[in-house]
Amino acid sequence: MYIIVRKNNGATETLKNSNSHEKKTFKDFHSAHMLARKLNSNTHSRMQWDVKQK
């Protein structure tokens, strides 16, 4: 299982499901990586999303 995270002012922020407060999890690295790349392409800040194994 994989999650998408980023550092925000020293704290780790985890991507959540849109309709809940639960962490969005992925069964395979490729799916998580593709979403992280898409999120980062639309993010102009230095807080880039990254994939971590859960």
PyMOL Python script that loads the backbone (N, CA, C, O; Angstrom):
from pymol import cmd

cmd.read_pdbstr("""\
ATOM      1  N   MET A   1       0.839  -1.170   0.000  1.00  0.00           N
ATOM      2  CA  MET A   1       0.000   0.000   0.000  1.00  0.00           C
ATOM      3  C   MET A   1       0.894   1.247   0.000  1.00  0.00           C
ATOM      4  O   MET A   1       1.971   1.259   0.595  1.00  0.00           O
ATOM      5  N   TYR A   2       0.420   2.282  -0.676  1.00  0.00           N
ATOM      6  CA  TYR A   2       1.176   3.521  -0.816  1.00  0.00           C
ATOM      7  C   TYR A   2       0.281   4.709  -0.496  1.00  0.00           C
ATOM      8  O   TYR A   2      -0.934   4.661  -0.685  1.00  0.00           O
ATOM      9  N   ILE A   3       0.910   5.786  -0.002  1.00  0.00           N
ATOM     10  CA  ILE A   3       0.206   7.037   0.261  1.00  0.00           C
ATOM     11  C   ILE A   3       0.994   8.170  -0.389  1.00  0.00           C
ATOM     12  O   ILE A   3       2.156   7.998  -0.759  1.00  0.00           O
ATOM     13  N   ILE A   4       0.356   9.320  -0.524  1.00  0.00           N
ATOM     14  CA  ILE A   4       0.997  10.498  -1.087  1.00  0.00           C
ATOM     15  C   ILE A   4       1.122  11.532   0.021  1.00  0.00           C
ATOM     16  O   ILE A   4       0.141  11.875   0.681  1.00  0.00           O
ATOM     17  N   VAL A   5       2.355  12.029   0.219  1.00  0.00           N
ATOM     18  CA  VAL A   5       2.625  12.963   1.313  1.00  0.00           C
ATOM     19  C   VAL A   5       3.461  14.137   0.812  1.00  0.00           C
ATOM     20  O   VAL A   5       4.048  14.091  -0.269  1.00  0.00           O
ATOM     21  N   ARG A   6       3.498  15.207   1.641  1.00  0.00           N
ATOM     22  CA  ARG A   6       4.400  16.324   1.410  1.00  0.00           C
ATOM     23  C   ARG A   6       4.687  16.989   2.746  1.00  0.00           C
ATOM     24  O   ARG A   6       3.930  16.838   3.704  1.00  0.00           O
ATOM     25  N   LYS A   7       5.778  17.720   2.799  1.00  0.00           N
ATOM     26  CA  LYS A   7       6.155  18.464   3.997  1.00  0.00           C
ATOM     27  C   LYS A   7       5.546  19.853   3.907  1.00  0.00           C
ATOM     28  O   LYS A   7       5.647  20.523   2.880  1.00  0.00           O
ATOM     29  N   ASN A   8       4.903  20.285   5.010  1.00  0.00           N
ATOM     30  CA  ASN A   8       4.276  21.598   5.077  1.00  0.00           C
ATOM     31  C   ASN A   8       4.694  22.238   6.396  1.00  0.00           C
ATOM     32  O   ASN A   8       4.175  21.877   7.452  1.00  0.00           O
ATOM     33  N   ASN A   9       5.632  23.188   6.341  1.00  0.00           N
ATOM     34  CA  ASN A   9       6.168  23.855   7.531  1.00  0.00           C
ATOM     35  C   ASN A   9       6.701  22.855   8.546  1.00  0.00           C
ATOM     36  O   ASN A   9       6.471  23.004   9.746  1.00  0.00           O
ATOM     37  N   GLY A  10       7.409  21.838   8.073  1.00  0.00           N
ATOM     38  CA  GLY A  10       8.011  20.843   8.944  1.00  0.00           C
ATOM     39  C   GLY A  10       7.099  19.687   9.321  1.00  0.00           C
ATOM     40  O   GLY A  10       7.570  18.681   9.851  1.00  0.00           O
ATOM     41  N   ALA A  11       5.813  19.808   9.061  1.00  0.00           N
ATOM     42  CA  ALA A  11       4.857  18.739   9.371  1.00  0.00           C
ATOM     43  C   ALA A  11       4.544  17.963   8.094  1.00  0.00           C
ATOM     44  O   ALA A  11       4.524  18.532   7.003  1.00  0.00           O
ATOM     45  N   THR A  12       4.299  16.666   8.236  1.00  0.00           N
ATOM     46  CA  THR A  12       3.951  15.838   7.090  1.00  0.00           C
ATOM     47  C   THR A  12       2.451  15.910   6.848  1.00  0.00           C
ATOM     48  O   THR A  12       1.650  15.655   7.747  1.00  0.00           O
ATOM     49  N   GLU A  13       2.085  16.259   5.629  1.00  0.00           N
ATOM     50  CA  GLU A  13       0.683  16.353   5.212  1.00  0.00           C
ATOM     51  C   GLU A  13       0.402  15.166   4.297  1.00  0.00           C
ATOM     52  O   GLU A  13       1.166  14.898   3.369  1.00  0.00           O
ATOM     53  N   THR A  14      -0.690  14.459   4.557  1.00  0.00           N
ATOM     54  CA  THR A  14      -1.065  13.286   3.760  1.00  0.00           C
ATOM     55  C   THR A  14      -2.286  13.607   2.916  1.00  0.00           C
ATOM     56  O   THR A  14      -3.237  14.223   3.399  1.00  0.00           O
ATOM     57  N   LEU A  15      -2.262  13.195   1.665  1.00  0.00           N
ATOM     58  CA  LEU A  15      -3.403  13.389   0.783  1.00  0.00           C
ATOM     59  C   LEU A  15      -4.583  12.581   1.306  1.00  0.00           C
ATOM     60  O   LEU A  15      -4.434  11.402   1.627  1.00  0.00           O
ATOM     61  N   LYS A  16      -5.755  13.206   1.395  1.00  0.00           N
ATOM     62  CA  LYS A  16      -6.960  12.563   1.918  1.00  0.00           C
ATOM     63  C   LYS A  16      -7.949  12.287   0.790  1.00  0.00           C
ATOM     64  O   LYS A  16      -7.899  12.918  -0.266  1.00  0.00           O
ATOM     65  N   ASN A  17      -8.847  11.335   1.030  1.00  0.00           N
ATOM     66  CA  ASN A  17      -9.957  11.108   0.105  1.00  0.00           C
ATOM     67  C   ASN A  17     -10.837  12.356   0.101  1.00  0.00           C
ATOM     68  O   ASN A  17     -10.987  13.010   1.132  1.00  0.00           O
ATOM     69  N   SER A  18     -11.400  12.679  -1.017  1.00  0.00           N
ATOM     70  CA  SER A  18     -12.144  13.929  -1.149  1.00  0.00           C
ATOM     71  C   SER A  18     -13.401  13.997  -0.282  1.00  0.00           C
ATOM     72  O   SER A  18     -13.814  15.094   0.095  1.00  0.00           O
ATOM     73  N   ASN A  19     -14.011  12.878   0.041  1.00  0.00           N
ATOM     74  CA  ASN A  19     -15.259  12.899   0.804  1.00  0.00           C
ATOM     75  C   ASN A  19     -15.105  12.445   2.250  1.00  0.00           C
ATOM     76  O   ASN A  19     -16.100  12.174   2.922  1.00  0.00           O
ATOM     77  N   SER A  20     -13.858  12.361   2.738  1.00  0.00           N
ATOM     78  CA  SER A  20     -13.653  11.909   4.116  1.00  0.00           C
ATOM     79  C   SER A  20     -12.334  12.440   4.644  1.00  0.00           C
ATOM     80  O   SER A  20     -11.618  13.160   3.947  1.00  0.00           O
ATOM     81  N   HIS A  21     -12.020  12.083   5.864  1.00  0.00           N
ATOM     82  CA  HIS A  21     -10.759  12.483   6.478  1.00  0.00           C
ATOM     83  C   HIS A  21      -9.749  11.337   6.445  1.00  0.00           C
ATOM     84  O   HIS A  21      -8.692  11.422   7.070  1.00  0.00           O
ATOM     85  N   GLU A  22     -10.068  10.272   5.722  1.00  0.00           N
ATOM     86  CA  GLU A  22      -9.179   9.117   5.628  1.00  0.00           C
ATOM     87  C   GLU A  22      -8.085   9.356   4.591  1.00  0.00           C
ATOM     88  O   GLU A  22      -8.294  10.044   3.592  1.00  0.00           O
ATOM     89  N   LYS A  23      -6.915   8.771   4.849  1.00  0.00           N
ATOM     90  CA  LYS A  23      -5.805   8.876   3.908  1.00  0.00           C
ATOM     91  C   LYS A  23      -6.156   8.147   2.612  1.00  0.00           C
ATOM     92  O   LYS A  23      -6.729   7.058   2.629  1.00  0.00           O
ATOM     93  N   LYS A  24      -5.803   8.765   1.501  1.00  0.00           N
ATOM     94  CA  LYS A  24      -5.999   8.116   0.205  1.00  0.00           C
ATOM     95  C   LYS A  24      -4.876   7.104   0.024  1.00  0.00           C
ATOM     96  O   LYS A  24      -3.701   7.469   0.051  1.00  0.00           O
ATOM     97  N   THR A  25      -5.227   5.843  -0.160  1.00  0.00           N
ATOM     98  CA  THR A  25      -4.227   4.796  -0.308  1.00  0.00           C
ATOM     99  C   THR A  25      -4.308   4.178  -1.704  1.00  0.00           C
ATOM    100  O   THR A  25      -5.352   4.187  -2.355  1.00  0.00           O
ATOM    101  N   PHE A  26      -3.179   3.647  -2.132  1.00  0.00           N
ATOM    102  CA  PHE A  26      -3.056   3.031  -3.451  1.00  0.00           C
ATOM    103  C   PHE A  26      -2.456   1.647  -3.282  1.00  0.00           C
ATOM    104  O   PHE A  26      -1.591   1.440  -2.431  1.00  0.00           O
ATOM    105  N   LYS A  27      -2.908   0.706  -4.083  1.00  0.00           N
ATOM    106  CA  LYS A  27      -2.384  -0.661  -4.009  1.00  0.00           C
ATOM    107  C   LYS A  27      -1.037  -0.795  -4.702  1.00  0.00           C
ATOM    108  O   LYS A  27      -0.226  -1.636  -4.317  1.00  0.00           O
ATOM    109  N   ASP A  28      -0.787   0.031  -5.728  1.00  0.00           N
ATOM    110  CA  ASP A  28       0.479  -0.083  -6.443  1.00  0.00           C
ATOM    111  C   ASP A  28       1.171   1.271  -6.560  1.00  0.00           C
ATOM    112  O   ASP A  28       0.527   2.320  -6.568  1.00  0.00           O
ATOM    113  N   PHE A  29       2.479   1.223  -6.649  1.00  0.00           N
ATOM    114  CA  PHE A  29       3.293   2.430  -6.710  1.00  0.00           C
ATOM    115  C   PHE A  29       2.969   3.264  -7.942  1.00  0.00           C
ATOM    116  O   PHE A  29       2.901   4.491  -7.856  1.00  0.00           O
ATOM    117  N   HIS A  30       2.771   2.626  -9.068  1.00  0.00           N
ATOM    118  CA  HIS A  30       2.558   3.345 -10.328  1.00  0.00           C
ATOM    119  C   HIS A  30       1.348   4.280 -10.251  1.00  0.00           C
ATOM    120  O   HIS A  30       1.434   5.429 -10.685  1.00  0.00           O
ATOM    121  N   SER A  31       0.234   3.811  -9.712  1.00  0.00           N
ATOM    122  CA  SER A  31      -0.969   4.648  -9.599  1.00  0.00           C
ATOM    123  C   SER A  31      -0.720   5.851  -8.706  1.00  0.00           C
ATOM    124  O   SER A  31      -1.114   6.971  -9.029  1.00  0.00           O
ATOM    125  N   ALA A  32      -0.064   5.609  -7.580  1.00  0.00           N
ATOM    126  CA  ALA A  32       0.237   6.701  -6.655  1.00  0.00           C
ATOM    127  C   ALA A  32       1.200   7.697  -7.296  1.00  0.00           C
ATOM    128  O   ALA A  32       1.026   8.909  -7.166  1.00  0.00           O
ATOM    129  N   HIS A  33       2.205   7.185  -7.981  1.00  0.00           N
ATOM    130  CA  HIS A  33       3.195   8.047  -8.624  1.00  0.00           C
ATOM    131  C   HIS A  33       2.562   8.922  -9.712  1.00  0.00           C
ATOM    132  O   HIS A  33       2.893  10.102  -9.826  1.00  0.00           O
ATOM    133  N   MET A  34       1.673   8.361 -10.492  1.00  0.00           N
ATOM    134  CA  MET A  34       1.019   9.123 -11.561  1.00  0.00           C
ATOM    135  C   MET A  34       0.181  10.264 -10.981  1.00  0.00           C
ATOM    136  O   MET A  34       0.195  11.370 -11.522  1.00  0.00           O
ATOM    137  N   LEU A  35      -0.550  10.012  -9.884  1.00  0.00           N
ATOM    138  CA  LEU A  35      -1.342  11.075  -9.266  1.00  0.00           C
ATOM    139  C   LEU A  35      -0.435  12.131  -8.643  1.00  0.00           C
ATOM    140  O   LEU A  35      -0.723  13.324  -8.747  1.00  0.00           O
ATOM    141  N   ALA A  36       0.641  11.722  -8.006  1.00  0.00           N
ATOM    142  CA  ALA A  36       1.584  12.685  -7.420  1.00  0.00           C
ATOM    143  C   ALA A  36       2.175  13.583  -8.499  1.00  0.00           C
ATOM    144  O   ALA A  36       2.308  14.790  -8.294  1.00  0.00           O
ATOM    145  N   ARG A  37       2.528  13.015  -9.632  1.00  0.00           N
ATOM    146  CA  ARG A  37       3.050  13.810 -10.750  1.00  0.00           C
ATOM    147  C   ARG A  37       2.012  14.816 -11.240  1.00  0.00           C
ATOM    148  O   ARG A  37       2.344  15.965 -11.529  1.00  0.00           O
ATOM    149  N   LYS A  38       0.759  14.382 -11.333  1.00  0.00           N
ATOM    150  CA  LYS A  38      -0.307  15.274 -11.787  1.00  0.00           C
ATOM    151  C   LYS A  38      -0.513  16.409 -10.786  1.00  0.00           C
ATOM    152  O   LYS A  38      -0.655  17.567 -11.179  1.00  0.00           O
ATOM    153  N   LEU A  39      -0.531  16.078  -9.496  1.00  0.00           N
ATOM    154  CA  LEU A  39      -0.681  17.109  -8.471  1.00  0.00           C
ATOM    155  C   LEU A  39       0.484  18.104  -8.526  1.00  0.00           C
ATOM    156  O   LEU A  39       0.273  19.314  -8.440  1.00  0.00           O
ATOM    157  N   ASN A  40       1.695  17.599  -8.666  1.00  0.00           N
ATOM    158  CA  ASN A  40       2.871  18.474  -8.705  1.00  0.00           C
ATOM    159  C   ASN A  40       2.900  19.357  -9.941  1.00  0.00           C
ATOM    160  O   ASN A  40       3.437  20.463  -9.893  1.00  0.00           O
ATOM    161  N   SER A  41       2.337  18.893 -11.039  1.00  0.00           N
ATOM    162  CA  SER A  41       2.318  19.714 -12.254  1.00  0.00           C
ATOM    163  C   SER A  41       1.380  20.901 -12.095  1.00  0.00           C
ATOM    164  O   SER A  41       1.512  21.893 -12.812  1.00  0.00           O
ATOM    165  N   ASN A  42       0.436  20.812 -11.164  1.00  0.00           N
ATOM    166  CA  ASN A  42      -0.503  21.910 -10.910  1.00  0.00           C
ATOM    167  C   ASN A  42      -0.160  22.685  -9.641  1.00  0.00           C
ATOM    168  O   ASN A  42      -0.929  23.550  -9.223  1.00  0.00           O
ATOM    169  N   THR A  43       0.979  22.388  -9.026  1.00  0.00           N
ATOM    170  CA  THR A  43       1.399  23.039  -7.790  1.00  0.00           C
ATOM    171  C   THR A  43       2.596  23.924  -8.092  1.00  0.00           C
ATOM    172  O   THR A  43       3.590  23.467  -8.656  1.00  0.00           O
ATOM    173  N   HIS A  44       2.499  25.190  -7.716  1.00  0.00           N
ATOM    174  CA  HIS A  44       3.590  26.125  -7.976  1.00  0.00           C
ATOM    175  C   HIS A  44       4.490  26.320  -6.763  1.00  0.00           C
ATOM    176  O   HIS A  44       5.499  27.020  -6.853  1.00  0.00           O
ATOM    177  N   SER A  45       4.145  25.720  -5.645  1.00  0.00           N
ATOM    178  CA  SER A  45       4.948  25.888  -4.444  1.00  0.00           C
ATOM    179  C   SER A  45       6.091  24.884  -4.410  1.00  0.00           C
ATOM    180  O   SER A  45       6.174  23.984  -5.246  1.00  0.00           O
ATOM    181  N   ARG A  46       6.971  25.056  -3.423  1.00  0.00           N
ATOM    182  CA  ARG A  46       8.081  24.118  -3.262  1.00  0.00           C
ATOM    183  C   ARG A  46       7.653  22.886  -2.476  1.00  0.00           C
ATOM    184  O   ARG A  46       8.459  21.975  -2.282  1.00  0.00           O
ATOM    185  N   MET A  47       6.413  22.837  -2.023  1.00  0.00           N
ATOM    186  CA  MET A  47       5.904  21.683  -1.286  1.00  0.00           C
ATOM    187  C   MET A  47       5.390  20.651  -2.285  1.00  0.00           C
ATOM    188  O   MET A  47       4.203  20.628  -2.612  1.00  0.00           O
ATOM    189  N   GLN A  48       6.280  19.811  -2.760  1.00  0.00           N
ATOM    190  CA  GLN A  48       5.934  18.824  -3.768  1.00  0.00           C
ATOM    191  C   GLN A  48       5.444  17.536  -3.111  1.00  0.00           C
ATOM    192  O   GLN A  48       5.938  17.138  -2.056  1.00  0.00           O
ATOM    193  N   TRP A  49       4.479  16.900  -3.738  1.00  0.00           N
ATOM    194  CA  TRP A  49       3.941  15.623  -3.271  1.00  0.00           C
ATOM    195  C   TRP A  49       4.912  14.501  -3.612  1.00  0.00           C
ATOM    196  O   TRP A  49       5.603  14.553  -4.630  1.00  0.00           O
ATOM    197  N   ASP A  50       4.958  13.480  -2.748  1.00  0.00           N
ATOM    198  CA  ASP A  50       5.846  12.349  -2.929  1.00  0.00           C
ATOM    199  C   ASP A  50       5.129  11.075  -2.509  1.00  0.00           C
ATOM    200  O   ASP A  50       4.217  11.131  -1.683  1.00  0.00           O
ATOM    201  N   VAL A  51       5.513   9.940  -3.051  1.00  0.00           N
ATOM    202  CA  VAL A  51       4.885   8.664  -2.738  1.00  0.00           C
ATOM    203  C   VAL A  51       5.701   7.973  -1.639  1.00  0.00           C
ATOM    204  O   VAL A  51       6.928   7.908  -1.713  1.00  0.00           O
ATOM    205  N   LYS A  52       5.012   7.464  -0.632  1.00  0.00           N
ATOM    206  CA  LYS A  52       5.642   6.712   0.449  1.00  0.00           C
ATOM    207  C   LYS A  52       4.922   5.382   0.629  1.00  0.00           C
ATOM    208  O   LYS A  52       3.710   5.286   0.441  1.00  0.00           O
ATOM    209  N   GLN A  53       5.677   4.373   0.991  1.00  0.00           N
ATOM    210  CA  GLN A  53       5.061   3.079   1.282  1.00  0.00           C
ATOM    211  C   GLN A  53       4.438   3.138   2.668  1.00  0.00           C
ATOM    212  O   GLN A  53       5.053   3.612   3.623  1.00  0.00           O
ATOM    213  N   LYS A  54       3.228   2.655   2.758  1.00  0.00           N
ATOM    214  CA  LYS A  54       2.480   2.714   4.011  1.00  0.00           C
ATOM    215  C   LYS A  54       2.888   1.608   4.938  1.00  0.00           C
ATOM    216  O   LYS A  54       2.359   1.503   6.044  1.00  0.00           O
TER     217      LYS A  54
END
""", "prot")
cmd.dss("prot")
cmd.show_as("cartoon", "prot")
cmd.util.cbc("prot")
cmd.orient("prot")
